[in-house]
Every structure is written in structure tokens, then in C-alpha cells.
Amino acid sequence: MKKTTVTAAILIAGTAVTAFAHGGATGVVKERMDAMKAMGDAVKAIAPMMRGEAAYDAETLRDAARTFQEHSGEAMTKLFPEGSGGMPSEAKDAVWTDWDRFASLAQQLGEYSKGLESAAGNGLGGMQNSNMMGSGSMMGGASMMGGAPMMSGSAMMSASDIAAMPADGAFNMTTKVCSACHSRFRAEED
């Protein structure tokens, strides 16, 4: 009986923490926050490898790439139906006013993450010491992109283009898509 009570308390506390972390989000807003968290967690798991701070593990990188694929393209855009902005959502109105750009970045993330999965077998190419993650921030807007707008007007690379890169280069290109989307479509946390 005591074990069941402790287990129930842990589950309730875990649920409360998750709800608090998402500002009471429910429905599609919570689904997209969970998807973004999964991708953020994937980046956190592989960023130390990409910076040369942890041993390189191609399978961990492939897992992260598959997480990005799972939450990109149509899987991402369907989580942003019209009228699902506002608190507790972190999505800016620009998602809906510039839908074509948003949808294009969602597709681009899928394409690049397919290339990233294939590039995992290429090993690192030396970018890990170039501070590609900016000032240590994870997927943080301008820090990874040097403050410049990303990919506006440029042609999207193919998955095979990304797959031909060293793994750290492919990771850098993939996370730049995340940064471009976040800088344009995600409200900054206060």
C-alpha cells in the first residue's frame, strides 16, 4: 500500500511539473510544446559530441535525427492550426501571417534531418572546435547564426547534400533551420 501511494505521489508530482513547465498548456498547444521539447532534448544530447566535449556516437546522432524527422514537416505544421496562438503558446502570430515561410522551414527541417541521419556515419570533420553552437546556448536564435537572418532567399539543400557533409557540419546546418524558425516564429521567454 505504501509503495502504491509513493508511486502515485511521484506520478502526480511529475504531471504537475510538466503542466507547470508548459504553463498549463493543453491540447494541440501542449502537443507542439512536447514535440519542441523532444527536439530540444535531442540537441542537448548530441551538442557535447559536436563540440568535442563527449565521445562521438553515430547512433546517438541518428536517434536525434530521427526525432527531428518525427516532428518536422506536416507533423509540425498540423500542430499549428489557425487560432492556436496566445498564451500559453510561445508561437508568434507570424506563424499564421507568414505560413508559407513557416511551412517551408518545417519541411526543410525534415529534409536536413534525413541528411543528418545519413551523415552520422561520416564522423566529425573538425567543426566541433569552431564554437558552432554560439555561446553555448541550445538552438538559441542569433547566437548560432551570428545574428544574421538564415536562409532567406537561399535555395534549400537536399538531404543528399547534407548527407555528404561531416556529421558536425550536417548537425550545424540542421540546427540552423531550428534557429531560423525560432528567431522568426517563437516568442522569447521572459
Backbone as a printed PyTorch tensor [residue, N CA C, xyz], in Angstrom:
tensor([[[  0.8240,  -1.2010,   0.0000],
         [  0.0000,   0.0000,   0.0000],
         [  0.8640,   1.2600,   0.0000]],

        [[  1.9000,   1.2510,   0.8500],
         [  2.7850,   2.4070,   0.9340],
         [  3.5000,   2.6510,  -0.4000]],

        [[  3.9370,   1.5690,  -1.0600],
         [  4.6230,   1.6880,  -2.3470],
         [  3.6930,   2.2960,  -3.3950]],

        [[  2.4370,   1.9000,  -3.4060],
         [  1.4550,   2.4380,  -4.3470],
         [  1.2360,   3.9200,  -4.0990]],

        [[  1.1650,   4.3240,  -2.8500],
         [  0.9700,   5.7320,  -2.5090],
         [  2.1570,   6.5690,  -2.9520]],

        [[  3.3610,   6.0660,  -2.7080],
         [  4.5680,   6.7810,  -3.1270],
         [  4.6150,   6.8840,  -4.6500]],

        [[  4.3110,   5.7990,  -5.3350],
         [  4.2950,   5.8100,  -6.7950],
         [  3.2630,   6.8080,  -7.3100]],

        [[  2.0870,   6.8140,  -6.7380],
         [  1.0350,   7.7570,  -7.1380],
         [  1.4860,   9.1920,  -6.8960]],

        [[  2.1400,   9.4480,  -5.7680],
         [  2.6200,  10.7960,  -5.4590],
         [  3.6660,  11.2410,  -6.4730]],

        [[  4.5480,  10.3330,  -6.8610],
         [  5.5710,  10.6530,  -7.8510],
         [  4.9210,  10.9760,  -9.1940]],

        [[  3.9350,  10.1650,  -9.5950],
         [  3.2490,  10.4120, -10.8670],
         [  2.5100,  11.7400, -10.8550]],

        [[  1.8420,  12.0440,  -9.7530],
         [  1.1040,  13.3050,  -9.6430],
         [  2.0790,  14.4750,  -9.6750]],

        [[  3.1810,  14.3610,  -8.9410],
         [  4.1770,  15.4330,  -8.9280],
         [  4.7720,  15.6260, -10.3180]],

        [[  5.0670,  14.5330, -11.0080],
         [  5.6120,  14.6210, -12.3590],
         [  4.6560,  15.2940, -13.3090]],

        [[  3.3880,  14.9690, -13.1980],
         [  2.3600,  15.5940, -14.0330],
         [  2.2570,  17.0830, -13.7330]],

        [[  2.3190,  17.4330, -12.4470],
         [  2.2320,  18.8360, -12.0620],
         [  3.4230,  19.6220, -12.5920]],

        [[  4.6150,  19.0370, -12.5200],
         [  5.8090,  19.7090, -13.0210],
         [  5.7000,  19.9260, -14.5240]],

        [[  5.2580,  18.9100, -15.2550],
         [  5.1010,  19.0410, -16.6960],
         [  4.0750,  20.1190, -17.0310]],

        [[  2.9530,  20.1240, -16.3350],
         [  1.9180,  21.1340, -16.5880],
         [  2.4420,  22.5290, -16.2860]],

        [[  3.1920,  22.6790, -15.2010],
         [  3.7530,  23.9730, -14.8520],
         [  4.7500,  24.4240, -15.9100]],

        [[  5.5990,  23.5020, -16.3470],
         [  6.6110,  23.8300, -17.3460],
         [  5.9770,  24.3020, -18.6440]],

        [[  4.8230,  23.8100, -18.9590],
         [  4.1240,  24.2010, -20.1830],
         [  3.0620,  25.2520, -19.9300]],

        [[  3.1100,  25.8960, -18.7610],
         [  2.1960,  26.9890, -18.4760],
         [  0.7370,  26.6020, -18.5490]],

        [[  0.4210,  25.3700, -18.2130],
         [ -0.9590,  24.9190, -18.2550],
         [ -1.4530,  24.6100, -19.6570]],

        [[ -0.5630,  24.4440, -20.5890],
         [ -0.9570,  24.1510, -21.9680],
         [ -1.6930,  22.8160, -22.0350]],

        [[ -2.6870,  22.7760, -22.9070],
         [ -3.4460,  21.5530, -23.1570],
         [ -3.6330,  21.4040, -24.6590]],

        [[ -4.1330,  20.2590, -25.0520],
         [ -4.4770,  20.0230, -26.4500],
         [ -3.3070,  20.1850, -27.3950]],

        [[ -3.5590,  20.7990, -28.5380],
         [ -2.5590,  20.9160, -29.6020],
         [ -1.3680,  21.7810, -29.1720]],

        [[ -1.6060,  22.7580, -28.3070],
         [ -0.5040,  23.5990, -27.8350],
         [  0.4570,  22.7530, -27.0010]],

        [[ -0.0680,  21.9180, -26.1420],
         [  0.7900,  21.0300, -25.3420],
         [  1.5020,  20.0280, -26.2490]],

        [[  0.7910,  19.5000, -27.2360],
         [  1.4140,  18.5570, -28.1750],
         [  2.6180,  19.1850, -28.8630]],

        [[  2.4680,  20.4290, -29.3280],
         [  3.6010,  21.0460, -30.0160],
         [  4.7070,  21.4180, -29.0420]],

        [[  4.3610,  21.8100, -27.8210],
         [  5.4040,  22.0720, -26.8230],
         [  6.1690,  20.7870, -26.5040]],

        [[  5.4570,  19.6850, -26.4100],
         [  6.1150,  18.3910, -26.1650],
         [  7.0360,  18.0210, -27.3320]],

        [[  6.5880,  18.2820, -28.5570],
         [  7.4070,  17.9900, -29.7400],
         [  8.6660,  18.8510, -29.7370]],

        [[  8.5230,  20.1250, -29.4290],
         [  9.6780,  21.0230, -29.3830],
         [ 10.6440,  20.6030, -28.2730]],

        [[ 10.0950,  20.1730, -27.1520],
         [ 10.9390,  19.7050, -26.0490],
         [ 11.7060,  18.4550, -26.4610]],

        [[ 11.0470,  17.5500, -27.1550],
         [ 11.7310,  16.3320, -27.6170],
         [ 12.8970,  16.6880, -28.5350]],

        [[ 12.6780,  17.6510, -29.4410],
         [ 13.7700,  18.0550, -30.3250],
         [ 14.8710,  18.7790, -29.5540]],

        [[ 14.4860,  19.6180, -28.6070],
         [ 15.4750,  20.2990, -27.7800],
         [ 16.3050,  19.3220, -26.9750]],

        [[ 15.6400,  18.3000, -26.4260],
         [ 16.3550,  17.2680, -25.6740],
         [ 17.3270,  16.5060, -26.5770]],

        [[ 16.9230,  16.2740, -27.8210],
         [ 17.8030,  15.5890, -28.7710],
         [ 19.0480,  16.4230, -29.0470]],

        [[ 18.8670,  17.7330, -29.2080],
         [ 20.0100,  18.6150, -29.4330],
         [ 20.9240,  18.6030, -28.2110]],

        [[ 20.3390,  18.6910, -27.0300],
         [ 21.1390,  18.6810, -25.7990],
         [ 21.9460,  17.3940, -25.6670]],

        [[ 21.4000,  16.2950, -26.1480],
         [ 22.0900,  15.0090, -26.0500],
         [ 23.2990,  14.9340, -26.9740]],

        [[ 23.2280,  15.6180, -28.1150],
         [ 24.3320,  15.4900, -29.0740],
         [ 25.2400,  16.7020, -29.1570]],

        [[ 24.8170,  17.8340, -28.6440],
         [ 25.6440,  19.0430, -28.7260],
         [ 27.0310,  18.8490, -28.1170]],

        [[ 27.1730,  18.1810, -26.9690],
         [ 28.5380,  17.9830, -26.4350],
         [ 29.4330,  17.1800, -27.3870]],

        [[ 28.8670,  16.2190, -28.1010],
         [ 29.6570,  15.4690, -29.0910],
         [ 30.1060,  16.3900, -30.2160]],

        [[ 29.2140,  17.2580, -30.6460],
         [ 29.5190,  18.1410, -31.7590],
         [ 30.5610,  19.1840, -31.3760]],

        [[ 30.6400,  19.5140, -30.1010],
         [ 31.6350,  20.4790, -29.6220],
         [ 32.9300,  19.7930, -29.1890]],

        [[ 33.0000,  18.4690, -29.3070],
         [ 34.1960,  17.7430, -28.9220],
         [ 34.3250,  17.5370, -27.4220]],

        [[ 33.2430,  17.7190, -26.7000],
         [ 33.2540,  17.5820, -25.2380],
         [ 32.8450,  16.1870, -24.7820]],

        [[ 32.3860,  15.3700, -25.6860],
         [ 31.9810,  13.9930, -25.3890],
         [ 32.3810,  13.1280, -26.5770]],

        [[ 32.5310,  11.8390, -26.3150],
         [ 32.8950,  10.9020, -27.3820],
         [ 31.7990,  10.8750, -28.4460]],

        [[ 32.2140,  10.8080, -29.6910],
         [ 31.2720,  10.7650, -30.8010],
         [ 30.5830,   9.4100, -30.8470]],

        [[ 29.2650,   9.4310, -30.9920],
         [ 28.4620,   8.2140, -31.0950],
         [ 27.4750,   8.4030, -32.2420]],

        [[ 27.7480,   7.7430, -33.3550],
         [ 26.9220,   7.9010, -34.5540],
         [ 25.4730,   7.4950, -34.3040]],

        [[ 25.2440,   6.4560, -33.5220],
         [ 23.8680,   6.0070, -33.2930],
         [ 23.0660,   7.0300, -32.4900]],

        [[ 23.6890,   7.6880, -31.5290],
         [ 23.0110,   8.7510, -30.7770],
         [ 22.6220,   9.8830, -31.7140]],

        [[ 23.5030,  10.2130, -32.6510],
         [ 23.1950,  11.2520, -33.6320],
         [ 22.0630,  10.8120, -34.5470]],

        [[ 22.0820,   9.5550, -34.9720],
         [ 20.9820,   9.0430, -35.8160],
         [ 19.6480,   9.1210, -35.0660]],

        [[ 19.6550,   8.7680, -33.7800],
         [ 18.4290,   8.8510, -32.9740],
         [ 17.9050,  10.2860, -32.9270]],

        [[ 18.8140,  11.2270, -32.7260],
         [ 18.4080,  12.6360, -32.6910],
         [ 17.8260,  13.0570, -34.0410]],

        [[ 18.4760,  12.6510, -35.1200],
         [ 17.9800,  12.9930, -36.4560],
         [ 16.5870,  12.4230, -36.6860]],

        [[ 16.3620,  11.2100, -36.2110],
         [ 15.0300,  10.6010, -36.3530],
         [ 13.9890,  11.3580, -35.5200]],

        [[ 14.4010,  11.8710, -34.3730],
         [ 13.4870,  12.6920, -33.5610],
         [ 13.1020,  13.9440, -34.3340]],

        [[ 14.0830,  14.5980, -34.9660],
         [ 13.7750,  15.7840, -35.7710],
         [ 12.8170,  15.4360, -36.9070]],

        [[ 13.0630,  14.3110, -37.5600],
         [ 12.1980,  13.8930, -38.6690],
         [ 10.7710,  13.6530, -38.1910]],

        [[ 10.6520,  13.0190, -37.0480],
         [  9.3320,  12.7040, -36.4920],
         [  8.4970,  13.9560, -36.2470]],

        [[  9.1580,  15.0650, -35.9420],
         [  8.4480,  16.2850, -35.5640],
         [  8.5680,  17.4040, -36.5930]],

        [[  8.9670,  17.0890, -37.8110],
         [  9.1440,  18.1180, -38.8320],
         [  8.0540,  18.0080, -39.9000]],

        [[  8.1440,  18.8870, -40.8740],
         [  7.2050,  18.8430, -41.9990],
         [  5.7600,  18.9370, -41.5670]],

        [[  4.9260,  18.1060, -42.1540],
         [  3.4980,  18.1220, -41.8450],
         [  3.2120,  17.7670, -40.3920]],

        [[  4.0580,  16.9050, -39.7940],
         [  3.8800,  16.5680, -38.3790],
         [  3.9730,  17.8350, -37.5230]],

        [[  4.8120,  18.7780, -37.9450],
         [  4.9240,  20.0330, -37.2100],
         [  3.7810,  20.9840, -37.5660]],

        [[  3.5470,  21.1860, -38.8440],
         [  2.5650,  22.2000, -39.2420],
         [  1.1550,  21.8550, -38.7700]],

        [[  0.8310,  20.5740, -38.6680],
         [ -0.5210,  20.2190, -38.2060],
         [ -0.7310,  20.5980, -36.7380]],

        [[  0.3560,  20.8710, -36.0130],
         [  0.2530,  21.2690, -34.6110],
         [  0.0490,  22.7760, -34.4410]],

        [[ -0.0960,  23.4840, -35.5580],
         [ -0.2830,  24.9300, -35.5290],
         [ -1.5560,  25.3410, -36.2710]],

        [[ -2.7080,  24.7830, -35.8870],
         [ -3.9360,  25.2000, -36.5710],
         [ -4.2410,  26.6630, -36.2710]],

        [[ -4.9160,  27.2950, -37.2050],
         [ -5.3390,  28.6900, -37.0370],
         [ -6.0580,  28.8330, -35.6950]],

        [[ -5.7230,  29.8940, -34.9750],
         [ -6.3830,  30.1760, -33.7080],
         [ -5.7530,  29.5090, -32.4930]],

        [[ -4.5980,  28.8590, -32.6730],
         [ -3.9800,  28.1760, -31.5300],
         [ -2.8110,  28.9670, -30.9510]],

        [[ -2.7690,  30.2570, -31.2290],
         [ -1.7450,  31.1160, -30.6410],
         [ -2.2040,  31.6440, -29.2980]],

        [[ -1.5040,  32.6050, -28.7870],
         [ -1.8360,  33.1890, -27.4910],
         [ -1.3360,  32.3290, -26.3460]],

        [[ -1.3610,  32.8970, -25.1730],
         [ -0.8300,  32.1820, -24.0060],
         [ -1.6000,  30.8960, -23.7770]],

        [[ -0.9370,  29.8190, -23.3940],
         [  0.4760,  29.7310, -23.0160],
         [  1.4050,  29.4090, -24.1890]],

        [[  0.8870,  29.4890, -25.3910],
         [  1.7020,  29.1960, -26.5700],
         [  2.8570,  30.1860, -26.6940]],

        [[  3.9860,  29.7050, -27.1820],
         [  5.1380,  30.5600, -27.4400],
         [  5.2160,  30.9470, -28.9110]],

        [[  4.2250,  30.5340, -29.6850],
         [  4.2160,  30.8380, -31.1230],
         [  3.8030,  32.2840, -31.3440]],

        [[  4.5680,  32.9700, -32.1950],
         [  4.2240,  34.3360, -32.5730],
         [  3.1170,  34.2910, -33.6280]],

        [[  2.4080,  35.3880, -33.7570],
         [  1.3780,  35.4870, -34.7970],
         [  1.9640,  35.2940, -36.1880]],

        [[  3.2610,  35.5410, -36.3360],
         [  3.9280,  35.3840, -37.6350],
         [  3.7920,  33.9710, -38.1850]],

        [[  3.5910,  32.9760, -37.3110],
         [  3.3810,  31.6000, -37.7980],
         [  2.2430,  31.5990, -38.8120]],

        [[  1.1710,  32.2880, -38.4840],
         [ -0.0290,  32.2580, -39.3290],
         [ -0.0240,  33.3470, -40.3910]],

        [[  0.6400,  34.4750, -40.1230],
         [  0.6760,  35.5430, -41.1240],
         [  1.7420,  35.2910, -42.1920]],

        [[  2.7190,  34.4500, -41.8730],
         [  3.7670,  34.0860, -42.8330],
         [  3.8390,  32.5620, -42.9140]],

        [[  2.6720,  31.9540, -43.1070],
         [  2.5460,  30.4940, -43.0860],
         [  3.4730,  29.7980, -44.0820]],

        [[  3.5970,  30.3350, -45.2800],
         [  4.4290,  29.6780, -46.2940],
         [  5.8780,  29.5520, -45.8300]],

        [[  6.3930,  30.5930, -45.2230],
         [  7.7690,  30.5460, -44.7100],
         [  7.8820,  29.5370, -43.5710]],

        [[  6.9070,  29.5490, -42.6600],
         [  6.9050,  28.6120, -41.5420],
         [  6.8620,  27.1720, -42.0500]],

        [[  5.9480,  26.8950, -42.9650],
         [  5.8130,  25.5420, -43.5120],
         [  7.0710,  25.1280, -44.2690]],

        [[  7.6990,  26.0740, -44.9550],
         [  8.9310,  25.7770, -45.6830],
         [ 10.0530,  25.3780, -44.7130]],

        [[ 10.1680,  26.0800, -43.6050],
         [ 11.1840,  25.7290, -42.6140],
         [ 10.8850,  24.3720, -41.9790]],

        [[  9.6100,  24.0740, -41.7520],
         [  9.2350,  22.7590, -41.2060],
         [  9.6490,  21.6490, -42.1700]],

        [[  9.4180,  21.8770, -43.4740],
         [  9.8350,  20.9030, -44.4990],
         [ 11.3540,  20.8040, -44.5640]],

        [[ 12.0050,  21.9490, -44.5000],
         [ 13.4600,  21.9830, -44.5690],
         [ 14.0750,  21.2130, -43.3980]],

        [[ 13.4990,  21.3420, -42.2200],
         [ 13.9940,  20.5860, -41.0710],
         [ 13.9180,  19.0900, -41.3530]],

        [[ 12.8340,  18.6350, -41.9460],
         [ 12.7040,  17.2230, -42.2850],
         [ 13.7500,  16.7770, -43.2820]],

        [[ 13.9530,  17.5860, -44.3050],
         [ 14.9420,  17.2560, -45.3470],
         [ 16.3530,  17.2110, -44.7580]],

        [[ 16.7020,  18.2250, -43.9850],
         [ 18.0440,  18.2940, -43.4210],
         [ 18.2680,  17.1960, -42.3920]],

        [[ 17.2490,  16.8640, -41.6290],
         [ 17.4390,  15.8150, -40.6190],
         [ 17.5680,  14.4340, -41.2620]],

        [[ 16.9820,  14.2370, -42.4360],
         [ 17.2340,  12.9910, -43.1840],
         [ 18.7040,  12.9280, -43.5880]],

        [[ 19.2210,  14.0360, -44.0540],
         [ 20.6330,  14.1010, -44.4010],
         [ 21.5230,  13.9090, -43.1780]],

        [[ 21.1140,  14.4900, -42.0590],
         [ 21.8680,  14.3460, -40.8160],
         [ 21.9530,  12.8910, -40.3910]],

        [[ 20.8420,  12.1740, -40.5130],
         [ 20.8500,  10.7490, -40.1490],
         [ 21.8930,   9.9960, -40.9800]],

        [[ 21.9490,  10.2680, -42.2680],
         [ 22.9270,   9.6100, -43.1390],
         [ 24.3460,  10.0740, -42.8570]],

        [[ 24.5060,  11.3470, -42.5390],
         [ 25.8430,  11.9050, -42.2810],
         [ 26.4500,  11.3870, -40.9850]],

        [[ 25.6440,  10.8150, -40.1230],
         [ 26.1620,  10.3210, -38.8410],
         [ 27.3240,   9.3560, -39.0410]],

        [[ 27.2760,   8.5650, -40.0950],
         [ 28.3400,   7.6120, -40.3790],
         [ 29.6180,   8.2480, -40.9050]],

        [[ 29.5850,   9.5340, -41.2210],
         [ 30.7530,  10.2210, -41.7720],
         [ 31.7490,  10.6460, -40.7020]],

        [[ 31.3180,  10.6220, -39.4570],
         [ 32.1970,  11.0940, -38.3820],
         [ 32.3120,  12.6040, -38.3910]],

        [[ 33.1080,  13.0940, -37.4660],
         [ 33.2910,  14.5380, -37.3180],
         [ 34.3310,  15.0470, -38.2940]],

        [[ 34.1330,  16.2750, -38.7360],
         [ 35.0460,  16.8520, -39.7040],
         [ 35.8430,  18.0210, -39.1740]],

        [[ 35.8060,  18.2470, -37.8760],
         [ 36.6210,  19.3030, -37.3070],
         [ 35.8700,  20.5450, -36.9080]],

        [[ 34.5760,  20.6340, -37.2020],
         [ 33.8150,  21.8240, -36.8150],
         [ 33.5460,  21.8700, -35.3170]],

        [[ 33.7560,  20.7470, -34.6250],
         [ 33.3990,  20.6910, -33.2160],
         [ 34.1730,  21.7010, -32.3750]],

        [[ 35.2880,  22.1910, -32.8360],
         [ 36.0430,  23.1760, -32.0740],
         [ 35.7990,  24.6020, -32.5500]],

        [[ 34.8490,  24.7920, -33.4430],
         [ 34.6180,  26.1210, -34.0020],
         [ 33.5330,  26.8900, -33.2700]],

        [[ 33.1050,  26.3840, -32.1210],
         [ 32.0670,  27.0420, -31.3160],
         [ 30.8100,  27.2660, -32.1290]],

        [[ 30.4370,  26.2560, -32.9440],
         [ 29.2880,  26.3920, -33.8280],
         [ 27.9910,  26.5840, -33.0760]],

        [[ 27.9660,  26.2260, -31.8200],
         [ 26.7430,  26.3770, -31.0430],
         [ 26.6760,  27.7590, -30.4060]],

        [[ 27.4840,  28.6670, -30.8650],
         [ 27.4380,  30.0280, -30.3450],
         [ 28.0240,  30.0880, -28.9590]],

        [[ 27.3840,  30.7920, -28.0900],
         [ 27.9020,  30.9700, -26.7430],
         [ 27.4010,  29.8910, -25.8220]],

        [[ 27.2630,  28.6890, -26.3330],
         [ 26.8210,  27.5810, -25.5180],
         [ 25.3130,  27.4830, -25.4120]],

        [[ 24.5920,  28.3500, -26.0650],
         [ 23.1390,  28.2750, -25.9730],
         [ 22.6320,  27.1870, -26.8960]],

        [[ 21.5330,  26.6070, -26.5200],
         [ 20.9820,  25.4950, -27.2780],
         [ 19.9130,  26.0260, -28.2170]],

        [[ 20.1640,  25.9240, -29.4980],
         [ 19.2350,  26.3540, -30.5320],
         [ 18.8210,  27.8020, -30.3130]],

        [[ 19.7350,  28.6320, -29.9090],
         [ 19.3840,  29.9750, -29.4870],
         [ 19.4770,  31.0280, -30.5520]],

        [[ 18.4980,  31.1500, -31.3700],
         [ 18.3360,  32.2550, -32.2920],
         [ 19.6230,  32.7730, -32.8940]],

        [[ 19.9830,  34.0060, -32.5610],
         [ 21.0920,  34.6840, -33.2120],
         [ 22.4510,  34.1040, -32.8610]],

        [[ 22.6200,  33.4690, -31.7060],
         [ 23.9550,  33.0320, -31.3180],
         [ 24.5240,  32.0060, -32.2880]],

        [[ 23.7100,  31.1120, -32.8090],
         [ 24.2240,  30.1190, -33.7390],
         [ 24.3520,  30.6870, -35.1330]],

        [[ 23.6510,  31.7310, -35.4100],
         [ 23.6200,  32.2440, -36.7610],
         [ 24.4430,  33.5210, -36.8850]],

        [[ 25.1350,  33.8870, -35.8190],
         [ 25.9150,  35.1120, -35.8750],
         [ 25.0480,  36.3410, -36.0390]],

        [[ 23.7820,  36.2490, -35.6790],
         [ 22.8750,  37.3770, -35.7530],
         [ 22.2840,  37.6180, -37.1320]],

        [[ 22.7390,  36.9040, -38.1220],
         [ 22.2570,  37.1290, -39.4880],
         [ 21.0100,  36.3050, -39.7630]],

        [[ 20.1130,  36.8110, -40.5840],
         [ 18.9530,  36.0110, -40.9460],
         [ 19.4020,  34.7650, -41.7010]],

        [[ 18.7400,  33.6830, -41.4510],
         [ 19.1470,  32.4030, -42.0160],
         [ 18.2720,  32.0280, -43.1900]],

        [[ 18.8750,  31.6740, -44.2610],
         [ 18.2450,  31.0310, -45.3930],
         [ 17.1570,  31.8530, -46.0600]],

        [[ 17.1040,  33.1540, -45.8180],
         [ 16.1000,  33.9240, -46.5310],
         [ 16.5770,  34.1390, -47.9530]],

        [[ 15.8200,  33.6250, -48.8620],
         [ 16.1500,  33.7660, -50.2610],
         [ 17.1450,  32.7390, -50.7880]],

        [[ 17.6860,  31.9060, -49.9160],
         [ 18.6530,  30.9190, -50.3920],
         [ 17.9450,  29.6160, -50.7320]],

        [[ 18.5360,  28.8650, -51.6290],
         [ 17.9540,  27.5920, -52.0340],
         [ 18.1870,  26.5530, -50.9410]],

        [[ 17.1940,  25.7320, -50.7440],
         [ 17.3180,  24.6780, -49.7620],
         [ 18.2140,  23.5780, -50.3090]],

        [[ 19.0910,  23.0840, -49.4560],
         [ 19.9350,  21.9590, -49.8370],
         [ 19.1050,  20.6860, -49.7610]],

        [[ 19.5500,  19.6540, -50.4330],
         [ 18.8490,  18.3720, -50.3850],
         [ 19.4090,  17.5150, -49.2540]],

        [[ 18.6660,  16.4780, -48.9110],
         [ 19.1390,  15.5300, -47.9000],
         [ 20.4650,  14.9210, -48.3330]],

        [[ 20.6300,  14.6600, -49.6260],
         [ 21.8910,  14.0660, -50.0940],
         [ 23.0520,  15.0530, -49.9720]],

        [[ 22.7800,  16.3490, -50.1450],
         [ 23.8210,  17.3600, -49.9280],
         [ 24.2770,  17.3430, -48.4690]],

        [[ 23.3130,  17.3050, -47.5660],
         [ 23.6170,  17.2910, -46.1320],
         [ 24.3120,  15.9830, -45.7650]],

        [[ 23.8590,  14.8730, -46.3380],
         [ 24.4300,  13.5510, -46.0380],
         [ 25.8910,  13.4500, -46.4300]],

        [[ 26.3300,  14.2520, -47.3870],
         [ 27.7150,  14.2040, -47.8390],
         [ 28.6640,  14.9540, -46.9040]],

        [[ 28.1160,  15.6950, -45.9620],
         [ 28.9280,  16.5020, -45.0510],
         [ 29.4440,  15.6610, -43.8830]],

        [[ 30.4900,  16.1440, -43.2200],
         [ 30.8440,  15.5290, -41.9360],
         [ 29.6550,  15.7090, -40.9850]],

        [[ 29.5350,  14.8450, -40.0140],
         [ 28.3810,  14.8640, -39.1100],
         [ 28.2000,  16.2050, -38.4140]],

        [[ 29.2920,  16.8260, -37.9780],
         [ 29.1620,  18.0990, -37.2810],
         [ 28.6810,  19.2090, -38.2190]],

        [[ 29.0910,  19.1660, -39.4740],
         [ 28.5980,  20.1310, -40.4490],
         [ 27.1180,  19.9370, -40.7170]],

        [[ 26.6910,  18.6870, -40.8380],
         [ 25.2780,  18.3740, -41.0530],
         [ 24.4420,  18.7910, -39.8490]],

        [[ 24.9760,  18.5730, -38.6570],
         [ 24.2920,  18.9990, -37.4280],
         [ 24.1560,  20.5200, -37.4150]],

        [[ 25.2140,  21.2050, -37.7640],
         [ 25.1920,  22.6630, -37.7920],
         [ 24.1260,  23.1700, -38.7580]],

        [[ 24.0610,  22.6060, -39.9500],
         [ 23.0590,  23.0300, -40.9300],
         [ 21.6440,  22.7530, -40.4280]],

        [[ 21.4580,  21.6020, -39.8050],
         [ 20.1330,  21.2290, -39.3100],
         [ 19.6870,  22.1580, -38.1870]],

        [[ 20.5800,  22.4410, -37.2450],
         [ 20.1960,  23.3060, -36.1230],
         [ 20.0220,  24.7600, -36.5560]],

        [[ 20.6370,  25.1390, -37.6750],
         [ 20.4040,  26.4890, -38.1980],
         [ 18.9540,  26.6380, -38.6630]],

        [[ 18.3700,  25.5600, -39.1470],
         [ 16.9550,  25.6070, -39.5320],
         [ 16.1120,  25.8500, -38.2790]],

        [[ 16.4440,  25.1390, -37.2030],
         [ 15.7320,  25.3530, -35.9300],
         [ 15.8580,  26.8120, -35.4950]],

        [[ 17.0750,  27.3330, -35.5520],
         [ 17.3180,  28.7140, -35.1370],
         [ 16.5510,  29.7120, -35.9920]],

        [[ 16.5350,  29.4720, -37.2930],
         [ 15.8190,  30.3730, -38.1940],
         [ 14.3370,  30.4030, -37.8510]],

        [[ 13.7870,  29.2390, -37.5770],
         [ 12.3720,  29.1590, -37.2300],
         [ 12.1040,  29.8230, -35.8800]],

        [[ 12.9360,  29.5140, -34.9100],
         [ 12.7370,  30.1020, -33.5800],
         [ 12.8630,  31.6180, -33.6060]],

        [[ 13.8440,  32.1360, -34.3270],
         [ 14.0370,  33.5880, -34.3330],
         [ 12.8650,  34.3090, -34.9890]],

        [[ 12.2150,  33.6870, -35.9260],
         [ 11.1040,  34.3270, -36.6370],
         [  9.7420,  34.0250, -36.0120]],

        [[  9.5800,  32.8190, -35.4730],
         [  8.2400,  32.3640, -35.1210],
         [  8.0130,  32.0290, -33.6350]],

        [[  9.0320,  32.1310, -32.8120],
         [  8.8690,  31.7810, -31.3950],
         [  9.1060,  33.0060, -30.5330]],

        [[  8.1700,  33.2700, -29.6260],
         [  8.3090,  34.3890, -28.6910],
         [  9.4110,  34.0560, -27.6880]],

        [[ 10.2380,  35.0440, -27.4040],
         [ 11.3070,  34.8660, -26.4230],
         [ 10.7010,  34.7200, -25.0330]],

        [[ 11.3370,  33.8590, -24.2390],
         [ 10.8920,  33.7000, -22.8570],
         [ 11.3050,  34.9300, -22.0730]],

        [[ 10.4520,  35.3280, -21.1510],
         [ 10.7660,  36.4920, -20.3050],
         [ 11.6750,  36.1160, -19.1750]]])
